[in-house]
Amino acid sequence: MSTQPWHGVVVASALPFHADLSVDFDAFADHVRWLAQNGCRGITPNGSLGEYSCLSAEERAKVVEVAVETAPDGFSVVPGTGAYGSREATFWARQAKDAGADAVLALPPNAYRADDDIVFAHYEAVASAGLPVVAYNNPLDTKVDLTPALLSRLHAAGLIVAVKEFSGDVRRIYELQELAPELDVLVGTDDVVLELALAGAKGWIAGYPNALPAASVELWELSAARDLDKALPMYRDLHSLLRWDSKPAFVQAIKLSMDVAGRPGGACRPPRLALPADVAATVRKDTEKALASGYR
C-alpha cells in the first residue's frame, strides 16, 4: 500500500467560489473531507486546477491552511509552489511547511525558457524550505522540459523525491527508471493513467477525482495491480472525460463535471470564461453517461 504522501491518488483540487467569485473556504473544506471519505490519498491545493495564479497571497495561504486543518489522519497535503521567480516559489514552499503540509509540488521556473543549470538552482532554492519536493514536468505550458537526464541529476543531488510527469509521453518512465530507479514517477495527465500505472508509476496527481473520486481510486488500484480485465473496460468508459485533463479548458470542464455530479464546481475566475455551449454539452453528456453507468 501507499507509504509516501505523494503515493496513490492525490487530487489536484479545484477551488469553489461564491457567486461573487470570492473563495468559498467552507465548501473547499467539505471537498477535502469528501475526497478523503471516497478513498483518495491526499490533495494538491494551489495547482493550476486550483486557479492559484488568480488568487491573492492571502487567499493562497489560507487554501493551504484550510486543507491541512481539514485533512484527516493519513490524508496528505502537497501544495503547489508555482511562481515566476525562485524566491516566490521558495516562499510558498516555506509557507506550506509552516502550515503543516507533507510535501510540495514544484514547477520549474517558467517566466522564460530556463536552461538546466537555472532549473537546478531553482530546485535547490525550493528544497531549502525543508519539505520533500515533487517536481512537476509540464513542458507544454512552462516551455521548460524536465528531461529524464535532468530529473536524474536533481534526484541524485537530493533535491526531488518524485516527478509529476505531464508531458504525455508514456515512454519516458522507462528511461527515468533506468537513470534514477529510486525516483518516484507520478501520473500527471489523467488520460495516461493506465499506461503509466502498468509501467510502475507510484501515484496519480489527478484531476477527475474532483468529480468522480471513488471511480478514480478504483481505476488507479486496478491499473496498479495490472488487472486489465477490469481496468481496461473502466478506462475506456471514462476516457472521454479523463482526456479533458490535458486540454486548455480542463479547469472549466472538470468544474462542470463536478456540477453535474452534485459537487460545488461552479464558475472560474477571469480570464477563464465558461465553456462554449457545444463543448459544455459534450462534457455534460459524457459526465451523465459515466454517472448512469454507476461511476461516482
KEFI-799166 format. One record per residue (C-alpha): residue in three letters; x negated, y negated, z negated. Coordinates in steps of 0.1 Angstrom, whole numbers, plus 5000, padded with zeros to 4 digits. Each point is the difference from the previous one (the first is absolute). Layout:
! KEFI-799166
type = ALA&u = X&v = Y&w = Z
...
END
This chain:
! KEFI-799166
type = MET&u = 5000&v = 5000&w = 5000
type = SER&u = 4990&v = 4963&w = 5002
type = THR&u = 4972&v = 4991&w = 4977
type = GLN&u = 4991&v = 4964&w = 5011
type = PRO&u = 5022&v = 4969&w = 5001
type = TRP&u = 4998&v = 4998&w = 5037
type = HIS&u = 5010&v = 5036&w = 5007
type = GLY&u = 5034&v = 5012&w = 5011
type = VAL&u = 5027&v = 4976&w = 5012
type = VAL&u = 4991&v = 4964&w = 4990
type = VAL&u = 5027&v = 4976&w = 5013
type = ALA&u = 4990&v = 4968&w = 5017
type = SER&u = 5029&v = 4982&w = 4985
type = ALA&u = 5023&v = 4976&w = 5016
type = LEU&u = 5010&v = 4970&w = 4979
type = PRO&u = 5036&v = 4989&w = 4994
type = PHE&u = 5010&v = 4964&w = 5001
type = HIS&u = 5031&v = 4981&w = 4988
type = ALA&u = 5022&v = 4982&w = 5025
type = ASP&u = 4979&v = 4969&w = 4997
type = LEU&u = 4969&v = 5022&w = 5007
type = SER&u = 4986&v = 4997&w = 4965
type = VAL&u = 4985&v = 5033&w = 4988
type = ASP&u = 5025&v = 5023&w = 4983
type = PHE&u = 4977&v = 5014&w = 4973
type = ASP&u = 5028&v = 5019&w = 4983
type = ALA&u = 5009&v = 5018&w = 5033
type = PHE&u = 4963&v = 5007&w = 5005
type = ALA&u = 4996&v = 5015&w = 4965
type = ASP&u = 5031&v = 5022&w = 5008
type = HIS&u = 4983&v = 5010&w = 5032
type = VAL&u = 4969&v = 5011&w = 4982
type = ARG&u = 5020&v = 5022&w = 4977
type = TRP&u = 5021&v = 5015&w = 5028
type = LEU&u = 4969&v = 5009&w = 5020
type = ALA&u = 4985&v = 5018&w = 4969
type = GLN&u = 5033&v = 5018&w = 4994
type = ASN&u = 5000&v = 5013&w = 5036
type = GLY&u = 4966&v = 5016&w = 4996
type = CYS&u = 4976&v = 4974&w = 5015
type = ARG&u = 4965&v = 4999&w = 4984
type = GLY&u = 4995&v = 4963&w = 4999
type = ILE&u = 5005&v = 4966&w = 5016
type = THR&u = 4979&v = 4975&w = 5019
type = PRO&u = 5014&v = 4965&w = 4994
type = ASN&u = 4988&v = 4970&w = 5020
type = GLY&u = 4993&v = 5018&w = 5032
type = SER&u = 5012&v = 4987&w = 5033
type = LEU&u = 5033&v = 5018&w = 4995
type = GLY&u = 5003&v = 4980&w = 4968
type = GLU&u = 4995&v = 4967&w = 5019
type = TYR&u = 4971&v = 4990&w = 4978
type = SER&u = 4989&v = 4973&w = 5025
type = CYS&u = 5033&v = 4982&w = 4995
type = LEU&u = 4998&v = 5000&w = 4962
type = SER&u = 4987&v = 4973&w = 4977
type = ALA&u = 4971&v = 5009&w = 4977
type = GLU&u = 5023&v = 5001&w = 4970
type = GLU&u = 5025&v = 5023&w = 5018
type = ARG&u = 4972&v = 5023&w = 5012
type = ALA&u = 4986&v = 5003&w = 4965
type = LYS&u = 5034&v = 5007&w = 4985
type = VAL&u = 5008&v = 5027&w = 5025
type = VAL&u = 4970&v = 5020&w = 4987
type = GLU&u = 5009&v = 4993&w = 4964
type = VAL&u = 5036&v = 5012&w = 5005
type = ALA&u = 4988&v = 5031&w = 5018
type = VAL&u = 4976&v = 5009&w = 4972
type = GLU&u = 5025&v = 4992&w = 4972
type = THR&u = 5027&v = 5021&w = 5017
type = ALA&u = 4980&v = 5030&w = 5012
type = PRO&u = 5007&v = 5031&w = 4979
type = ASP&u = 4971&v = 5022&w = 4988
type = GLY&u = 4982&v = 5017&w = 5029
type = PHE&u = 5013&v = 4975&w = 5026
type = SER&u = 4971&v = 4981&w = 5014
type = VAL&u = 4998&v = 4963&w = 5011
type = VAL&u = 4975&v = 4992&w = 5027
type = PRO&u = 5004&v = 4964&w = 5011
type = GLY&u = 4988&v = 4985&w = 5032
type = THR&u = 4973&v = 4974&w = 4999
type = GLY&u = 5003&v = 4987&w = 5035
type = ALA&u = 4986&v = 4965&w = 5005
type = TYR&u = 4980&v = 4980&w = 5025
type = GLY&u = 4970&v = 4996&w = 4977
type = SER&u = 4980&v = 5023&w = 4978
type = ARG&u = 5003&v = 4978&w = 4970
type = GLU&u = 5038&v = 5000&w = 5002
type = ALA&u = 5002&v = 5038&w = 5006
type = THR&u = 4977&v = 5005&w = 4970
type = PHE&u = 5023&v = 4977&w = 4979
type = TRP&u = 5030&v = 5022&w = 5009
type = ALA&u = 4980&v = 5031&w = 4991
type = ARG&u = 4992&v = 4985&w = 4966
type = GLN&u = 5036&v = 4990&w = 4995
type = ALA&u = 5011&v = 5035&w = 5007
type = LYS&u = 4975&v = 5014&w = 4975
type = ASP&u = 5011&v = 4975&w = 4973
type = ALA&u = 5036&v = 5009&w = 5007
type = GLY&u = 4992&v = 5037&w = 4994
type = ALA&u = 5001&v = 5014&w = 5036
type = ASP&u = 4983&v = 5033&w = 5008
type = ALA&u = 4981&v = 4991&w = 5032
type = VAL&u = 5002&v = 4974&w = 5029
type = LEU&u = 5006&v = 5002&w = 5037
type = ALA&u = 4975&v = 4978&w = 5018
type = LEU&u = 5001&v = 4988&w = 5036
type = PRO&u = 4967&v = 4989&w = 5015
type = PRO&u = 4995&v = 4962&w = 5005
type = ASN&u = 5023&v = 4991&w = 5029
type = ALA&u = 4996&v = 4963&w = 5007
type = TYR&u = 4977&v = 5010&w = 5029
type = ARG&u = 4983&v = 5031&w = 5014
type = ALA&u = 4976&v = 5007&w = 4972
type = ASP&u = 4969&v = 5022&w = 5006
type = ASP&u = 4991&v = 5030&w = 4979
type = ASP&u = 4977&v = 4981&w = 4976
type = ILE&u = 5027&v = 4974&w = 4993
type = VAL&u = 5025&v = 5028&w = 4994
type = PHE&u = 4976&v = 5017&w = 4976
type = ALA&u = 4995&v = 4968&w = 4980
type = HIS&u = 5038&v = 4995&w = 4999
type = TYR&u = 5006&v = 5034&w = 4985
type = GLU&u = 4971&v = 4995&w = 4975
type = ALA&u = 5018&v = 4969&w = 4988
type = VAL&u = 5034&v = 5017&w = 4997
type = ALA&u = 4985&v = 5030&w = 4983
type = SER&u = 4983&v = 4977&w = 4974
type = ALA&u = 5035&v = 4996&w = 4984
type = GLY&u = 4996&v = 5035&w = 4986
type = LEU&u = 5030&v = 5019&w = 5015
type = PRO&u = 4997&v = 5028&w = 5025
type = VAL&u = 5003&v = 4986&w = 5035
type = VAL&u = 5020&v = 5016&w = 5028
type = ALA&u = 4989&v = 4985&w = 5032
type = TYR&u = 5027&v = 4991&w = 5026
type = ASN&u = 4990&v = 5006&w = 5036
type = ASN&u = 5024&v = 4981&w = 5022
type = PRO&u = 4980&v = 4989&w = 5031
type = LEU&u = 5032&v = 4992&w = 5020
type = ASP&u = 5008&v = 4970&w = 4977
type = THR&u = 4967&v = 4991&w = 4984
type = LYS&u = 4978&v = 5004&w = 5031
type = VAL&u = 4974&v = 5017&w = 4976
type = ASP&u = 4996&v = 5037&w = 5005
type = LEU&u = 4988&v = 5020&w = 4970
type = THR&u = 4984&v = 5027&w = 5020
type = PRO&u = 4991&v = 5034&w = 4985
type = ALA&u = 4964&v = 4990&w = 4999
type = LEU&u = 5008&v = 4967&w = 4981
type = LEU&u = 5024&v = 5017&w = 4976
type = SER&u = 4973&v = 5026&w = 4993
type = ARG&u = 4975&v = 4972&w = 4992
type = LEU&u = 5025&v = 4983&w = 4977
type = HIS&u = 5008&v = 5033&w = 4982
type = ALA&u = 4963&v = 5009&w = 4996
type = ALA&u = 4995&v = 4967&w = 4983
type = GLY&u = 5028&v = 5007&w = 4975
type = LEU&u = 5022&v = 4972&w = 5013
type = ILE&u = 5031&v = 5019&w = 5011
type = VAL&u = 5017&v = 5033&w = 4989
type = ALA&u = 5024&v = 5004&w = 5029
type = VAL&u = 5012&v = 4985&w = 5033
type = LYS&u = 5035&v = 4993&w = 5012
type = GLU&u = 4996&v = 5009&w = 5036
type = PHE&u = 5023&v = 4978&w = 5022
type = SER&u = 4982&v = 5003&w = 5033
type = GLY&u = 5025&v = 5026&w = 5012
type = ASP&u = 4970&v = 5021&w = 5013
type = VAL&u = 5006&v = 5034&w = 4983
type = ARG&u = 4966&v = 5012&w = 5012
type = ARG&u = 4981&v = 4977&w = 4976
type = ILE&u = 5007&v = 5021&w = 4969
type = TYR&u = 4977&v = 5028&w = 5013
type = GLU&u = 4970&v = 4977&w = 5005
type = LEU&u = 5007&v = 4984&w = 4966
type = GLN&u = 5000&v = 5034&w = 4984
type = GLU&u = 4967&v = 5008&w = 5016
type = LEU&u = 4983&v = 4966&w = 4990
type = ALA&u = 5016&v = 4995&w = 4966
type = PRO&u = 5016&v = 5032&w = 4988
type = GLU&u = 5008&v = 4985&w = 4965
type = LEU&u = 5018&v = 4970&w = 5015
type = ASP&u = 5038&v = 5005&w = 4997
type = VAL&u = 5018&v = 4993&w = 5033
type = LEU&u = 5036&v = 4987&w = 4996
type = VAL&u = 5027&v = 4999&w = 5026
type = GLY&u = 5005&v = 4964&w = 5009
type = THR&u = 5027&v = 5001&w = 5027
type = ASP&u = 5032&v = 5020&w = 4993
type = ASP&u = 5002&v = 5015&w = 5035
type = VAL&u = 4967&v = 5020&w = 4997
type = VAL&u = 5007&v = 5014&w = 4965
type = LEU&u = 5003&v = 5036&w = 5012
type = GLU&u = 4969&v = 5000&w = 5021
type = LEU&u = 4978&v = 4984&w = 4973
type = ALA&u = 5015&v = 5021&w = 4972
type = LEU&u = 4991&v = 5032&w = 5019
type = ALA&u = 4965&v = 4987&w = 5004
type = GLY&u = 4995&v = 4995&w = 4963
type = ALA&u = 5012&v = 4965&w = 4991
type = LYS&u = 5004&v = 4995&w = 4962
type = GLY&u = 5028&v = 4976&w = 5001
type = TRP&u = 5024&v = 4978&w = 5019
type = ILE&u = 5004&v = 4963&w = 4995
type = ALA&u = 5034&v = 4999&w = 5015
type = GLY&u = 5027&v = 4976&w = 5012
type = TYR&u = 5031&v = 5020&w = 5005
type = PRO&u = 5003&v = 5014&w = 4964
type = ASN&u = 5014&v = 4965&w = 4993
type = ALA&u = 5032&v = 5013&w = 5016
type = LEU&u = 4996&v = 5038&w = 4999
type = PRO&u = 4977&v = 5009&w = 4971
type = ALA&u = 5011&v = 5035&w = 4992
type = ALA&u = 4999&v = 5011&w = 5036
type = SER&u = 4966&v = 4983&w = 5005
type = VAL&u = 4985&v = 5018&w = 4970
type = GLU&u = 5014&v = 5033&w = 5012
type = LEU&u = 4985&v = 4994&w = 5035
type = TRP&u = 4966&v = 4992&w = 4984
type = GLU&u = 5000&v = 5031&w = 4978
type = LEU&u = 5010&v = 5023&w = 5028
type = SER&u = 4974&v = 4985&w = 5024
type = ALA&u = 4973&v = 5001&w = 4974
type = ALA&u = 5009&v = 5037&w = 4993
type = ARG&u = 4998&v = 5006&w = 5037
type = ASP&u = 5035&v = 5014&w = 5000
type = LEU&u = 5007&v = 4992&w = 5037
type = ASP&u = 5032&v = 5021&w = 5001
type = LYS&u = 5016&v = 4975&w = 4977
type = ALA&u = 4979&v = 4968&w = 5006
type = LEU&u = 5002&v = 4998&w = 5037
type = PRO&u = 5038&v = 5000&w = 5004
type = MET&u = 5002&v = 4973&w = 4972
type = TYR&u = 4972&v = 4980&w = 5017
type = ARG&u = 5019&v = 5001&w = 5033
type = ASP&u = 5032&v = 4989&w = 4983
type = LEU&u = 4984&v = 4970&w = 4983
type = HIS&u = 4974&v = 4989&w = 5026
type = SER&u = 5022&v = 4974&w = 5017
type = LEU&u = 5000&v = 4982&w = 4967
type = LEU&u = 4964&v = 5007&w = 4990
type = ARG&u = 4986&v = 4985&w = 5031
type = TRP&u = 5013&v = 4966&w = 4990
type = ASP&u = 4973&v = 4998&w = 4974
type = SER&u = 4974&v = 4993&w = 5027
type = LYS&u = 5021&v = 4974&w = 5020
type = PRO&u = 4998&v = 4962&w = 4995
type = ALA&u = 5036&v = 4999&w = 4986
type = PHE&u = 4993&v = 5027&w = 4974
type = VAL&u = 5010&v = 4978&w = 4971
type = GLN&u = 5034&v = 4991&w = 5014
type = ALA&u = 5006&v = 5036&w = 5012
type = ILE&u = 4992&v = 5016&w = 4966
type = LYS&u = 5020&v = 4974&w = 4981
type = LEU&u = 5030&v = 5006&w = 5023
type = SER&u = 4997&v = 5037&w = 4994
type = MET&u = 5000&v = 4993&w = 4963
type = ASP&u = 5033&v = 4980&w = 5004
type = VAL&u = 5016&v = 5029&w = 5019
type = ALA&u = 4989&v = 5024&w = 4973
type = GLY&u = 5015&v = 4978&w = 4973
type = ARG&u = 4968&v = 4985&w = 4987
type = PRO&u = 4992&v = 4963&w = 4997
type = GLY&u = 4981&v = 4993&w = 5032
type = GLY&u = 5013&v = 4967&w = 5012
type = ALA&u = 4984&v = 4972&w = 5019
type = CYS&u = 4963&v = 4992&w = 5005
type = ARG&u = 4984&v = 4967&w = 4994
type = PRO&u = 4991&v = 4979&w = 5030
type = PRO&u = 4983&v = 5002&w = 5024
type = ARG&u = 5016&v = 5034&w = 5003
type = LEU&u = 5035&v = 4999&w = 5015
type = ALA&u = 5028&v = 5026&w = 5000
type = LEU&u = 4997&v = 5027&w = 5026
type = PRO&u = 5017&v = 4994&w = 5033
type = ALA&u = 5035&v = 5015&w = 5001
type = ASP&u = 4991&v = 5029&w = 5023
type = VAL&u = 4969&v = 5009&w = 4980
type = ALA&u = 5019&v = 4998&w = 4967
type = ALA&u = 5027&v = 5023&w = 5015
type = THR&u = 4973&v = 5026&w = 5008
type = VAL&u = 4985&v = 4999&w = 4965
type = ARG&u = 5035&v = 5002&w = 4985
type = LYS&u = 5010&v = 5029&w = 5021
type = ASP&u = 4968&v = 5020&w = 4993
type = THR&u = 5003&v = 4993&w = 4963
type = GLU&u = 5037&v = 5010&w = 4999
type = LYS&u = 4991&v = 5032&w = 5019
type = ALA&u = 4973&v = 5009&w = 4974
type = LEU&u = 5024&v = 4993&w = 4971
type = ALA&u = 5027&v = 5021&w = 5017
type = SER&u = 4975&v = 5028&w = 5003
type = GLY&u = 4995&v = 4999&w = 4962
type = TYR&u = 4967&v = 4981&w = 4998
type = ARG&u = 4998&v = 4977&w = 4971
END
